[in-house]
């Protein structure tokens, strides 16, 4: 499926789609201050949705089904997809974007009642057991004992994902213009030498700056950025050929190989899993599921 995109740019993230809803984040649910440490809720995102920069007084764990969530935290961009969540410590300023149709889940953890705390944003493995427990905790009719027992198991089973898909932005004035230009248009295929001429510097300087600030070569960094963008496009319903073209690959085979190197699977397999999850989400939609939820 091929869909058109608006040229409007979402600052610091990606080119903004037509019809994107921009929201301010609401306060965490008040129930998080009552008995227990965890409150979990969800909603269906009916359109591409962005949340402006904000922070929460509680720790937050977000995950999605049938779509992706991209979050920018300082100099890092995190992409959350099926099977993974993102832990956001209390007080950390972040912004985000969820793709259309994503089932957006959020669990808030009271810092003074949570026996662990990751001090920085971290990808979390959303195992079936963890998802089931947090879904159970989204109920409003649990008594205090049942809630505390479920929370205790959550604290035991929550673990970082082996796949920490975070893209570090340079934060180096020598190359920040390159990073922002590629965030705007990941298909920009200018070579290292062409970027150097554009900036009036040397390709050696650019190479050193990328290594020092991101730990990656320029080519590796651009490849990672394109994979992050590909995850969103594939979840949005774009086919592999279209994604390959939009990301500037001369041949789909080159895109498939690059995607497999980073993700360990092909974009076609990822897209099939995303479509299956999306069908599950659509089939589960019923009145009341789209109730308000702070992001």
ChimeraX commands (.cxc) that place a marker at each C-alpha (Angstrom):
marker #1 position 0.00,0.00,0.00 radius 0.5
marker #1 position 1.32,3.44,-0.90 radius 0.5
marker #1 position 0.19,6.49,1.03 radius 0.5
marker #1 position 1.10,10.13,0.57 radius 0.5
marker #1 position 2.74,12.21,3.24 radius 0.5
marker #1 position 2.63,15.88,4.06 radius 0.5
marker #1 position 5.85,17.90,3.74 radius 0.5
marker #1 position 5.30,19.37,7.21 radius 0.5
marker #1 position 8.06,18.39,9.61 radius 0.5
marker #1 position 7.64,17.30,13.20 radius 0.5
marker #1 position 10.55,19.02,14.98 radius 0.5
marker #1 position 13.15,16.56,16.19 radius 0.5
marker #1 position 11.25,13.49,15.00 radius 0.5
marker #1 position 10.01,12.72,11.50 radius 0.5
marker #1 position 8.20,14.27,8.60 radius 0.5
marker #1 position 4.64,14.75,9.79 radius 0.5
marker #1 position 1.80,12.94,8.04 radius 0.5
marker #1 position -1.32,14.75,6.95 radius 0.5
marker #1 position -4.02,14.36,9.58 radius 0.5
marker #1 position -1.61,14.07,12.51 radius 0.5
marker #1 position -3.19,15.04,15.83 radius 0.5
marker #1 position -0.89,17.05,18.10 radius 0.5
marker #1 position -1.69,16.80,21.79 radius 0.5
marker #1 position -0.46,17.98,25.14 radius 0.5
marker #1 position 0.03,15.19,27.65 radius 0.5
marker #1 position -2.47,14.95,30.46 radius 0.5
marker #1 position -1.80,14.14,34.08 radius 0.5
marker #1 position -1.35,10.49,35.12 radius 0.5
marker #1 position -4.54,8.87,36.43 radius 0.5
marker #1 position -5.34,9.76,40.03 radius 0.5
marker #1 position -5.76,6.07,40.89 radius 0.5
marker #1 position -1.94,5.85,40.84 radius 0.5
marker #1 position -1.89,7.78,44.10 radius 0.5
marker #1 position -4.32,5.40,45.80 radius 0.5
marker #1 position -3.56,1.91,47.11 radius 0.5
marker #1 position -0.98,-0.02,45.12 radius 0.5
marker #1 position 1.90,1.12,42.98 radius 0.5
marker #1 position 0.80,0.48,39.39 radius 0.5
marker #1 position -2.10,1.68,37.26 radius 0.5
marker #1 position -2.39,0.57,33.63 radius 0.5
marker #1 position -4.71,1.79,30.88 radius 0.5
marker #1 position -4.92,1.83,27.09 radius 0.5
marker #1 position -6.62,3.40,24.10 radius 0.5
marker #1 position -6.79,3.04,20.33 radius 0.5
marker #1 position -5.03,5.87,18.49 radius 0.5
marker #1 position -7.48,6.73,15.68 radius 0.5
marker #1 position -5.01,8.95,13.78 radius 0.5
marker #1 position -1.24,9.57,13.77 radius 0.5
marker #1 position -0.77,11.31,17.11 radius 0.5
marker #1 position 2.06,13.36,18.57 radius 0.5
marker #1 position 2.56,14.44,22.16 radius 0.5
marker #1 position 4.49,17.60,22.87 radius 0.5
marker #1 position 7.42,17.56,25.27 radius 0.5
marker #1 position 6.34,16.71,28.80 radius 0.5
marker #1 position 7.36,14.83,31.93 radius 0.5
marker #1 position 5.42,12.79,34.51 radius 0.5
marker #1 position 5.72,12.71,38.28 radius 0.5
marker #1 position 5.45,8.89,38.04 radius 0.5
marker #1 position 7.56,6.32,36.22 radius 0.5
marker #1 position 5.85,5.32,32.97 radius 0.5
marker #1 position 5.98,2.17,30.85 radius 0.5
marker #1 position 4.47,2.48,27.37 radius 0.5
marker #1 position 3.97,-0.17,24.70 radius 0.5
marker #1 position 1.93,-0.57,21.56 radius 0.5
marker #1 position 0.22,-3.26,19.54 radius 0.5
marker #1 position -0.54,-2.93,15.85 radius 0.5
marker #1 position 1.73,0.08,15.35 radius 0.5
marker #1 position 4.82,1.87,16.60 radius 0.5
marker #1 position 5.67,4.62,19.06 radius 0.5
marker #1 position 8.65,6.92,18.57 radius 0.5
marker #1 position 9.92,8.96,21.50 radius 0.5
marker #1 position 12.65,11.57,21.61 radius 0.5
marker #1 position 14.46,12.04,24.91 radius 0.5
marker #1 position 17.21,14.63,24.74 radius 0.5
marker #1 position 19.74,13.37,22.23 radius 0.5
marker #1 position 18.17,9.93,21.76 radius 0.5
marker #1 position 15.32,8.63,19.62 radius 0.5
marker #1 position 13.60,5.42,20.77 radius 0.5
marker #1 position 11.30,3.33,18.58 radius 0.5
marker #1 position 8.84,1.01,20.34 radius 0.5
marker #1 position 7.20,-1.79,18.36 radius 0.5
marker #1 position 5.36,-5.07,18.96 radius 0.5
marker #1 position 6.85,-7.04,21.84 radius 0.5
marker #1 position 8.78,-4.12,23.31 radius 0.5
marker #1 position 8.00,-1.28,25.68 radius 0.5
marker #1 position 9.76,1.88,26.81 radius 0.5
marker #1 position 10.40,2.71,30.45 radius 0.5
marker #1 position 10.38,6.45,31.10 radius 0.5
marker #1 position 11.65,7.48,34.55 radius 0.5
marker #1 position 9.68,10.06,36.50 radius 0.5
marker #1 position 10.68,13.62,35.67 radius 0.5
marker #1 position 12.35,12.83,32.32 radius 0.5
marker #1 position 11.22,15.22,29.58 radius 0.5
marker #1 position 10.16,13.42,26.40 radius 0.5
marker #1 position 8.00,13.78,23.30 radius 0.5
marker #1 position 6.40,11.05,21.24 radius 0.5
marker #1 position 4.47,9.94,18.20 radius 0.5
marker #1 position 2.18,6.92,17.74 radius 0.5
marker #1 position 1.14,5.57,14.36 radius 0.5
marker #1 position -2.49,5.45,13.27 radius 0.5
marker #1 position -4.48,2.55,14.65 radius 0.5
marker #1 position -1.94,1.63,17.30 radius 0.5
marker #1 position -3.29,0.23,20.53 radius 0.5
marker #1 position -1.42,2.46,22.96 radius 0.5
marker #1 position -0.84,1.09,26.46 radius 0.5
marker #1 position 0.54,2.97,29.42 radius 0.5
marker #1 position 1.34,1.87,32.97 radius 0.5
marker #1 position 2.32,4.33,35.69 radius 0.5
marker #1 position 4.47,3.31,38.67 radius 0.5
marker #1 position 4.51,5.28,41.92 radius 0.5
marker #1 position 8.23,5.89,42.62 radius 0.5
marker #1 position 7.90,5.52,46.39 radius 0.5
marker #1 position 6.19,2.12,46.03 radius 0.5
marker #1 position 8.27,0.63,43.23 radius 0.5
marker #1 position 11.17,-1.54,44.53 radius 0.5
marker #1 position 13.31,-0.89,41.47 radius 0.5
marker #1 position 13.89,2.03,39.15 radius 0.5
marker #1 position 15.73,2.32,35.87 radius 0.5
marker #1 position 17.45,5.68,35.99 radius 0.5
marker #1 position 17.21,6.31,32.26 radius 0.5
marker #1 position 14.82,5.41,29.42 radius 0.5
marker #1 position 15.11,1.73,28.62 radius 0.5
marker #1 position 13.48,-0.76,26.27 radius 0.5
marker #1 position 11.50,-3.37,28.21 radius 0.5
marker #1 position 10.67,-6.91,27.05 radius 0.5
marker #1 position 6.87,-7.04,26.93 radius 0.5
marker #1 position 6.51,-10.77,27.55 radius 0.5
marker #1 position 3.04,-12.34,27.44 radius 0.5
marker #1 position 3.14,-12.70,31.23 radius 0.5
marker #1 position 4.00,-9.03,31.81 radius 0.5
marker #1 position 1.35,-7.86,29.34 radius 0.5
marker #1 position -1.24,-10.13,30.97 radius 0.5
marker #1 position -0.41,-8.81,34.44 radius 0.5
marker #1 position -0.59,-5.16,33.37 radius 0.5
marker #1 position -3.85,-5.83,31.54 radius 0.5
marker #1 position -5.16,-7.38,34.76 radius 0.5
marker #1 position -4.08,-4.27,36.67 radius 0.5
marker #1 position -6.02,-2.05,34.26 radius 0.5
marker #1 position -9.22,-3.34,35.87 radius 0.5
marker #1 position -10.97,-0.94,38.19 radius 0.5
marker #1 position -12.68,-3.59,40.31 radius 0.5
marker #1 position -9.60,-5.24,41.87 radius 0.5
marker #1 position -9.49,-5.31,45.64 radius 0.5
marker #1 position -6.31,-4.18,47.37 radius 0.5
marker #1 position -5.01,-7.68,48.02 radius 0.5
marker #1 position -5.42,-8.81,44.40 radius 0.5
marker #1 position -3.77,-5.64,43.16 radius 0.5
marker #1 position -0.78,-5.98,45.49 radius 0.5
marker #1 position -0.26,-9.65,44.54 radius 0.5
marker #1 position -0.29,-8.83,40.82 radius 0.5
marker #1 position 2.07,-5.89,41.33 radius 0.5
marker #1 position 4.54,-8.10,43.19 radius 0.5
marker #1 position 4.75,-10.43,40.20 radius 0.5
marker #1 position 5.16,-7.45,37.83 radius 0.5
marker #1 position 8.15,-6.31,39.87 radius 0.5
marker #1 position 9.63,-9.82,39.60 radius 0.5
marker #1 position 9.21,-10.30,35.85 radius 0.5
marker #1 position 9.84,-6.87,34.35 radius 0.5
marker #1 position 13.21,-6.91,32.56 radius 0.5
marker #1 position 15.08,-4.85,29.97 radius 0.5
marker #1 position 14.83,-6.05,26.39 radius 0.5
marker #1 position 17.89,-7.55,24.75 radius 0.5
marker #1 position 17.13,-5.24,21.84 radius 0.5
marker #1 position 17.75,-1.64,22.95 radius 0.5
marker #1 position 16.75,0.16,19.74 radius 0.5
marker #1 position 17.84,3.71,20.49 radius 0.5
marker #1 position 19.37,6.13,18.00 radius 0.5
marker #1 position 21.74,8.64,19.58 radius 0.5
marker #1 position 21.71,12.06,17.96 radius 0.5
marker #1 position 25.16,13.63,17.67 radius 0.5
marker #1 position 24.78,16.78,19.78 radius 0.5
marker #1 position 27.92,18.05,18.04 radius 0.5
marker #1 position 27.74,21.42,16.26 radius 0.5
marker #1 position 30.10,20.09,13.58 radius 0.5
marker #1 position 27.51,17.58,12.34 radius 0.5
marker #1 position 24.14,18.45,13.94 radius 0.5
marker #1 position 22.98,19.98,10.64 radius 0.5
marker #1 position 23.51,16.61,8.93 radius 0.5
marker #1 position 21.53,14.78,11.59 radius 0.5
marker #1 position 18.60,17.20,11.44 radius 0.5
marker #1 position 18.58,17.10,7.62 radius 0.5
marker #1 position 18.42,13.29,7.67 radius 0.5
marker #1 position 15.70,13.27,10.33 radius 0.5
marker #1 position 13.77,15.54,7.98 radius 0.5
marker #1 position 14.51,13.34,4.97 radius 0.5
marker #1 position 16.11,9.92,5.64 radius 0.5
marker #1 position 16.24,9.36,1.87 radius 0.5
marker #1 position 18.84,12.11,1.44 radius 0.5
marker #1 position 21.59,10.11,-0.26 radius 0.5
marker #1 position 24.42,12.63,-0.22 radius 0.5
marker #1 position 27.83,11.05,0.23 radius 0.5
marker #1 position 30.24,11.90,3.01 radius 0.5
marker #1 position 32.19,14.08,0.60 radius 0.5
marker #1 position 29.04,15.93,-0.48 radius 0.5
marker #1 position 28.05,16.60,3.13 radius 0.5
marker #1 position 31.56,17.89,3.80 radius 0.5
marker #1 position 31.31,20.34,0.89 radius 0.5
marker #1 position 27.86,21.44,2.09 radius 0.5
marker #1 position 29.24,22.21,5.56 radius 0.5
marker #1 position 32.54,23.61,4.34 radius 0.5
marker #1 position 34.56,21.05,6.27 radius 0.5
marker #1 position 36.40,17.81,5.57 radius 0.5
marker #1 position 34.99,14.30,5.35 radius 0.5
marker #1 position 37.61,13.27,7.93 radius 0.5
marker #1 position 36.18,15.79,10.42 radius 0.5
marker #1 position 32.65,14.46,9.87 radius 0.5
marker #1 position 33.83,10.87,10.29 radius 0.5
marker #1 position 35.58,11.66,13.57 radius 0.5
marker #1 position 32.60,13.65,14.87 radius 0.5
marker #1 position 30.14,10.82,14.24 radius 0.5
marker #1 position 32.41,8.26,15.89 radius 0.5
marker #1 position 33.02,10.47,18.92 radius 0.5
marker #1 position 29.41,11.52,19.49 radius 0.5
marker #1 position 27.42,8.41,18.48 radius 0.5
marker #1 position 29.89,5.52,18.50 radius 0.5
marker #1 position 28.93,4.78,14.89 radius 0.5
marker #1 position 30.34,5.66,11.51 radius 0.5
marker #1 position 28.31,8.05,9.39 radius 0.5
marker #1 position 27.10,5.16,7.19 radius 0.5
marker #1 position 26.11,3.05,10.23 radius 0.5
marker #1 position 24.29,5.98,11.84 radius 0.5
marker #1 position 22.31,6.73,8.69 radius 0.5
marker #1 position 21.43,3.05,8.35 radius 0.5
marker #1 position 20.14,2.97,11.94 radius 0.5
marker #1 position 18.08,6.10,11.36 radius 0.5
marker #1 position 16.54,4.58,8.25 radius 0.5
marker #1 position 15.62,1.40,10.11 radius 0.5
marker #1 position 13.88,3.45,12.82 radius 0.5
marker #1 position 11.90,5.22,10.13 radius 0.5
marker #1 position 11.20,1.95,8.32 radius 0.5
marker #1 position 9.61,0.48,11.44 radius 0.5
marker #1 position 7.09,3.32,11.48 radius 0.5
marker #1 position 6.35,3.16,7.76 radius 0.5
marker #1 position 5.89,-0.61,7.78 radius 0.5
marker #1 position 3.55,-0.38,10.76 radius 0.5
marker #1 position 1.66,2.38,8.95 radius 0.5
marker #1 position 0.90,-0.07,6.13 radius 0.5
marker #1 position 3.49,0.87,3.52 radius 0.5
marker #1 position 4.77,-2.06,1.50 radius 0.5
marker #1 position 8.45,-3.03,1.38 radius 0.5
marker #1 position 9.00,-1.59,-2.12 radius 0.5
marker #1 position 7.50,1.76,-1.12 radius 0.5
marker #1 position 9.52,1.95,2.11 radius 0.5
marker #1 position 12.69,1.14,0.21 radius 0.5
marker #1 position 12.02,4.00,-2.22 radius 0.5
marker #1 position 11.07,6.47,0.51 radius 0.5
marker #1 position 14.28,5.73,2.39 radius 0.5
marker #1 position 16.48,6.27,-0.66 radius 0.5
marker #1 position 17.62,2.72,-1.40 radius 0.5
marker #1 position 18.46,2.04,-5.02 radius 0.5
marker #1 position 17.23,-1.54,-4.76 radius 0.5
marker #1 position 14.75,-3.21,-2.35 radius 0.5
marker #1 position 17.34,-5.93,-1.76 radius 0.5
marker #1 position 19.70,-3.34,-0.25 radius 0.5
marker #1 position 16.97,-2.17,2.11 radius 0.5
marker #1 position 16.06,-5.74,3.08 radius 0.5
marker #1 position 19.71,-6.56,3.86 radius 0.5
marker #1 position 20.16,-3.39,5.95 radius 0.5
marker #1 position 16.95,-4.01,7.87 radius 0.5
marker #1 position 17.90,-7.62,8.58 radius 0.5
marker #1 position 21.35,-6.57,9.87 radius 0.5
marker #1 position 19.77,-4.33,12.51 radius 0.5
marker #1 position 16.54,-6.17,13.33 radius 0.5
marker #1 position 17.48,-9.80,12.74 radius 0.5
marker #1 position 14.45,-10.29,10.48 radius 0.5
marker #1 position 13.25,-9.08,7.08 radius 0.5
marker #1 position 10.96,-6.08,6.68 radius 0.5
marker #1 position 8.39,-8.37,5.07 radius 0.5
marker #1 position 8.31,-10.61,8.15 radius 0.5
marker #1 position 8.09,-7.58,10.43 radius 0.5
marker #1 position 5.30,-6.10,8.32 radius 0.5
marker #1 position 3.37,-9.38,8.44 radius 0.5
marker #1 position 3.60,-9.46,12.23 radius 0.5
marker #1 position 2.49,-5.83,12.44 radius 0.5
marker #1 position -0.51,-6.48,10.18 radius 0.5
marker #1 position -1.50,-9.52,12.25 radius 0.5
marker #1 position -1.34,-7.44,15.43 radius 0.5
marker #1 position -3.29,-4.65,13.75 radius 0.5
marker #1 position -6.08,-7.10,12.84 radius 0.5
marker #1 position -6.19,-8.26,16.45 radius 0.5
marker #1 position -6.53,-4.65,17.57 radius 0.5
marker #1 position -9.33,-3.87,15.10 radius 0.5
marker #1 position -11.21,-7.00,16.14 radius 0.5
marker #1 position -10.94,-6.06,19.79 radius 0.5
marker #1 position -12.30,-2.53,19.41 radius 0.5
marker #1 position -15.58,-2.01,21.19 radius 0.5
marker #1 position -17.46,0.83,22.77 radius 0.5
marker #1 position -15.59,2.38,25.66 radius 0.5
marker #1 position -12.12,1.14,24.68 radius 0.5
marker #1 position -11.28,4.51,23.23 radius 0.5
marker #1 position -11.76,6.29,26.53 radius 0.5
marker #1 position -9.39,9.10,27.39 radius 0.5
marker #1 position -5.91,8.31,28.61 radius 0.5
marker #1 position -2.98,10.57,29.35 radius 0.5
marker #1 position 0.07,9.85,27.21 radius 0.5
marker link #1:1,2 radius 0.2
marker link #1:2,3 radius 0.2
marker link #1:3,4 radius 0.2
marker link #1:4,5 radius 0.2
marker link #1:5,6 radius 0.2
marker link #1:6,7 radius 0.2
marker link #1:7,8 radius 0.2
marker link #1:8,9 radius 0.2
marker link #1:9,10 radius 0.2
marker link #1:10,11 radius 0.2
marker link #1:11,12 radius 0.2
marker link #1:12,13 radius 0.2
marker link #1:13,14 radius 0.2
marker link #1:14,15 radius 0.2
marker link #1:15,16 radius 0.2
marker link #1:16,17 radius 0.2
marker link #1:17,18 radius 0.2
marker link #1:18,19 radius 0.2
marker link #1:19,20 radius 0.2
marker link #1:20,21 radius 0.2
marker link #1:21,22 radius 0.2
marker link #1:22,23 radius 0.2
marker link #1:23,24 radius 0.2
marker link #1:24,25 radius 0.2
marker link #1:25,26 radius 0.2
marker link #1:26,27 radius 0.2
marker link #1:27,28 radius 0.2
marker link #1:28,29 radius 0.2
marker link #1:29,30 radius 0.2
marker link #1:30,31 radius 0.2
marker link #1:31,32 radius 0.2
marker link #1:32,33 radius 0.2
marker link #1:33,34 radius 0.2
marker link #1:34,35 radius 0.2
marker link #1:35,36 radius 0.2
marker link #1:36,37 radius 0.2
marker link #1:37,38 radius 0.2
marker link #1:38,39 radius 0.2
marker link #1:39,40 radius 0.2
marker link #1:40,41 radius 0.2
marker link #1:41,42 radius 0.2
marker link #1:42,43 radius 0.2
marker link #1:43,44 radius 0.2
marker link #1:44,45 radius 0.2
marker link #1:45,46 radius 0.2
marker link #1:46,47 radius 0.2
marker link #1:47,48 radius 0.2
marker link #1:48,49 radius 0.2
marker link #1:49,50 radius 0.2
marker link #1:50,51 radius 0.2
marker link #1:51,52 radius 0.2
marker link #1:52,53 radius 0.2
marker link #1:53,54 radius 0.2
marker link #1:54,55 radius 0.2
marker link #1:55,56 radius 0.2
marker link #1:56,57 radius 0.2
marker link #1:57,58 radius 0.2
marker link #1:58,59 radius 0.2
marker link #1:59,60 radius 0.2
marker link #1:60,61 radius 0.2
marker link #1:61,62 radius 0.2
marker link #1:62,63 radius 0.2
marker link #1:63,64 radius 0.2
marker link #1:64,65 radius 0.2
marker link #1:65,66 radius 0.2
marker link #1:66,67 radius 0.2
marker link #1:67,68 radius 0.2
marker link #1:68,69 radius 0.2
marker link #1:69,70 radius 0.2
marker link #1:70,71 radius 0.2
marker link #1:71,72 radius 0.2
marker link #1:72,73 radius 0.2
marker link #1:73,74 radius 0.2
marker link #1:74,75 radius 0.2
marker link #1:75,76 radius 0.2
marker link #1:76,77 radius 0.2
marker link #1:77,78 radius 0.2
marker link #1:78,79 radius 0.2
marker link #1:79,80 radius 0.2
marker link #1:80,81 radius 0.2
marker link #1:81,82 radius 0.2
marker link #1:82,83 radius 0.2
marker link #1:83,84 radius 0.2
marker link #1:84,85 radius 0.2
marker link #1:85,86 radius 0.2
marker link #1:86,87 radius 0.2
marker link #1:87,88 radius 0.2
marker link #1:88,89 radius 0.2
marker link #1:89,90 radius 0.2
marker link #1:90,91 radius 0.2
marker link #1:91,92 radius 0.2
marker link #1:92,93 radius 0.2
marker link #1:93,94 radius 0.2
marker link #1:94,95 radius 0.2
marker link #1:95,96 radius 0.2
marker link #1:96,97 radius 0.2
marker link #1:97,98 radius 0.2
marker link #1:98,99 radius 0.2
marker link #1:99,100 radius 0.2
marker link #1:100,101 radius 0.2
marker link #1:101,102 radius 0.2
marker link #1:102,103 radius 0.2
marker link #1:103,104 radius 0.2
marker link #1:104,105 radius 0.2
marker link #1:105,106 radius 0.2
marker link #1:106,107 radius 0.2
marker link #1:107,108 radius 0.2
marker link #1:108,109 radius 0.2
marker link #1:109,110 radius 0.2
marker link #1:110,111 radius 0.2
marker link #1:111,112 radius 0.2
marker link #1:112,113 radius 0.2
marker link #1:113,114 radius 0.2
marker link #1:114,115 radius 0.2
marker link #1:115,116 radius 0.2
marker link #1:116,117 radius 0.2
marker link #1:117,118 radius 0.2
marker link #1:118,119 radius 0.2
marker link #1:119,120 radius 0.2
marker link #1:120,121 radius 0.2
marker link #1:121,122 radius 0.2
marker link #1:122,123 radius 0.2
marker link #1:123,124 radius 0.2
marker link #1:124,125 radius 0.2
marker link #1:125,126 radius 0.2
marker link #1:126,127 radius 0.2
marker link #1:127,128 radius 0.2
marker link #1:128,129 radius 0.2
marker link #1:129,130 radius 0.2
marker link #1:130,131 radius 0.2
marker link #1:131,132 radius 0.2
marker link #1:132,133 radius 0.2
marker link #1:133,134 radius 0.2
marker link #1:134,135 radius 0.2
marker link #1:135,136 radius 0.2
marker link #1:136,137 radius 0.2
marker link #1:137,138 radius 0.2
marker link #1:138,139 radius 0.2
marker link #1:139,140 radius 0.2
marker link #1:140,141 radius 0.2
marker link #1:141,142 radius 0.2
marker link #1:142,143 radius 0.2
marker link #1:143,144 radius 0.2
marker link #1:144,145 radius 0.2
marker link #1:145,146 radius 0.2
marker link #1:146,147 radius 0.2
marker link #1:147,148 radius 0.2
marker link #1:148,149 radius 0.2
marker link #1:149,150 radius 0.2
marker link #1:150,151 radius 0.2
marker link #1:151,152 radius 0.2
marker link #1:152,153 radius 0.2
marker link #1:153,154 radius 0.2
marker link #1:154,155 radius 0.2
marker link #1:155,156 radius 0.2
marker link #1:156,157 radius 0.2
marker link #1:157,158 radius 0.2
marker link #1:158,159 radius 0.2
marker link #1:159,160 radius 0.2
marker link #1:160,161 radius 0.2
marker link #1:161,162 radius 0.2
marker link #1:162,163 radius 0.2
marker link #1:163,164 radius 0.2
marker link #1:164,165 radius 0.2
marker link #1:165,166 radius 0.2
marker link #1:166,167 radius 0.2
marker link #1:167,168 radius 0.2
marker link #1:168,169 radius 0.2
marker link #1:169,170 radius 0.2
marker link #1:170,171 radius 0.2
marker link #1:171,172 radius 0.2
marker link #1:172,173 radius 0.2
marker link #1:173,174 radius 0.2
marker link #1:174,175 radius 0.2
marker link #1:175,176 radius 0.2
marker link #1:176,177 radius 0.2
marker link #1:177,178 radius 0.2
marker link #1:178,179 radius 0.2
marker link #1:179,180 radius 0.2
marker link #1:180,181 radius 0.2
marker link #1:181,182 radius 0.2
marker link #1:182,183 radius 0.2
marker link #1:183,184 radius 0.2
marker link #1:184,185 radius 0.2
marker link #1:185,186 radius 0.2
marker link #1:186,187 radius 0.2
marker link #1:187,188 radius 0.2
marker link #1:188,189 radius 0.2
marker link #1:189,190 radius 0.2
marker link #1:190,191 radius 0.2
marker link #1:191,192 radius 0.2
marker link #1:192,193 radius 0.2
marker link #1:193,194 radius 0.2
marker link #1:194,195 radius 0.2
marker link #1:195,196 radius 0.2
marker link #1:196,197 radius 0.2
marker link #1:197,198 radius 0.2
marker link #1:198,199 radius 0.2
marker link #1:199,200 radius 0.2
marker link #1:200,201 radius 0.2
marker link #1:201,202 radius 0.2
marker link #1:202,203 radius 0.2
marker link #1:203,204 radius 0.2
marker link #1:204,205 radius 0.2
marker link #1:205,206 radius 0.2
marker link #1:206,207 radius 0.2
marker link #1:207,208 radius 0.2
marker link #1:208,209 radius 0.2
marker link #1:209,210 radius 0.2
marker link #1:210,211 radius 0.2
marker link #1:211,212 radius 0.2
marker link #1:212,213 radius 0.2
marker link #1:213,214 radius 0.2
marker link #1:214,215 radius 0.2
marker link #1:215,216 radius 0.2
marker link #1:216,217 radius 0.2
marker link #1:217,218 radius 0.2
marker link #1:218,219 radius 0.2
marker link #1:219,220 radius 0.2
marker link #1:220,221 radius 0.2
marker link #1:221,222 radius 0.2
marker link #1:222,223 radius 0.2
marker link #1:223,224 radius 0.2
marker link #1:224,225 radius 0.2
marker link #1:225,226 radius 0.2
marker link #1:226,227 radius 0.2
marker link #1:227,228 radius 0.2
marker link #1:228,229 radius 0.2
marker link #1:229,230 radius 0.2
marker link #1:230,231 radius 0.2
marker link #1:231,232 radius 0.2
marker link #1:232,233 radius 0.2
marker link #1:233,234 radius 0.2
marker link #1:234,235 radius 0.2
marker link #1:235,236 radius 0.2
marker link #1:236,237 radius 0.2
marker link #1:237,238 radius 0.2
marker link #1:238,239 radius 0.2
marker link #1:239,240 radius 0.2
marker link #1:240,241 radius 0.2
marker link #1:241,242 radius 0.2
marker link #1:242,243 radius 0.2
marker link #1:243,244 radius 0.2
marker link #1:244,245 radius 0.2
marker link #1:245,246 radius 0.2
marker link #1:246,247 radius 0.2
marker link #1:247,248 radius 0.2
marker link #1:248,249 radius 0.2
marker link #1:249,250 radius 0.2
marker link #1:250,251 radius 0.2
marker link #1:251,252 radius 0.2
marker link #1:252,253 radius 0.2
marker link #1:253,254 radius 0.2
marker link #1:254,255 radius 0.2
marker link #1:255,256 radius 0.2
marker link #1:256,257 radius 0.2
marker link #1:257,258 radius 0.2
marker link #1:258,259 radius 0.2
marker link #1:259,260 radius 0.2
marker link #1:260,261 radius 0.2
marker link #1:261,262 radius 0.2
marker link #1:262,263 radius 0.2
marker link #1:263,264 radius 0.2
marker link #1:264,265 radius 0.2
marker link #1:265,266 radius 0.2
marker link #1:266,267 radius 0.2
marker link #1:267,268 radius 0.2
marker link #1:268,269 radius 0.2
marker link #1:269,270 radius 0.2
marker link #1:270,271 radius 0.2
marker link #1:271,272 radius 0.2
marker link #1:272,273 radius 0.2
marker link #1:273,274 radius 0.2
marker link #1:274,275 radius 0.2
marker link #1:275,276 radius 0.2
marker link #1:276,277 radius 0.2
marker link #1:277,278 radius 0.2
marker link #1:278,279 radius 0.2
marker link #1:279,280 radius 0.2
marker link #1:280,281 radius 0.2
marker link #1:281,282 radius 0.2
marker link #1:282,283 radius 0.2
marker link #1:283,284 radius 0.2
marker link #1:284,285 radius 0.2
marker link #1:285,286 radius 0.2
marker link #1:286,287 radius 0.2
marker link #1:287,288 radius 0.2
marker link #1:288,289 radius 0.2
marker link #1:289,290 radius 0.2
marker link #1:290,291 radius 0.2
marker link #1:291,292 radius 0.2
marker link #1:292,293 radius 0.2
marker link #1:293,294 radius 0.2
marker link #1:294,295 radius 0.2
view
